[in-house]
Amino acid sequence: MYLKKIEGPRAVTLPDGRVMTRADLPAPETGRWVASRKARLLLAIASGLISRDYAIETYDLSEEELQSWERLAARHGAAGLQARSIQKYRQLEGELPKLP
């Protein structure tokens, strides 16, 4: 069996005991980012399975896009990563207080 040479680990053990491998990551040609795929990618970065640079290059993401996913996930959990929720949460973050 041939194993492709990669940088970094092939698998990591998550804090809850589950094992996450590179096979669990979304396909590199992913064009439609649903909340579950975003969450898996963020988990892979946070656990050290892949680097931020690798994710940006492989998935053709911008640094700002990845940062916004991280910010929304940290503030609102997985629900914040849903496309219909992003508009709602971004509006709440960007709203200025109304003056009396």
C-alpha positions, -999 to +999 in steps of 0.1 A: +000+000+000+012+035-009+008+064+016+011+099+002+037+120+020+020+147+040+030+173+065+016+170+099-004+141+115-027+118+097-050+116+127-056+134+160-075+124+191-101+151+200-108+161+237-139+140+237-120+108+227-130+107+191-104+103+164-104+127+135-084+119+103-078+137+071-104+115+055-130+133+077-122+166+060-143+181+032-131+174-003-106+200-016-130+209-044-158+218-020-177+248-034-208+247-011-199+253+025-226+240+048-223+245+085-212+210+092-183+212+067-172+246+082-173+231+117-152+201+106-126+223+090-124+246+121-121+215+144-093+201+122-074+235+125-080+238+162-069+202+169-037+206+149-047+181+122-041+208+095-026+243+096-045+275+088-023+280+058-030+245+045-068+251+048-066+285+031-046+271+002-063+238-002-099+251+001-093+284-017-104+305+013-095+340+022-080+347+056-110+370+063-135+343+055-118+318+078-115+344+106-152+352+102-161+315+105-140+312+137-155+344+152-191+332+145-184+297+158-168+311+190-197+335+196-227+316+184-216+279+181-225+257+151-257+277+146-236+308+137-220+289+108-253+284+090-257+306+059-291+319+070-278+327+105-247+345+093-267+374+080-286+377+112-255+375+134-234+398+113-263+424+114-264+421+152-226+426+154-226+455+130-255+474+144-248+507+161-267+516+193-297+537+186-296+572+201-327+585+219 
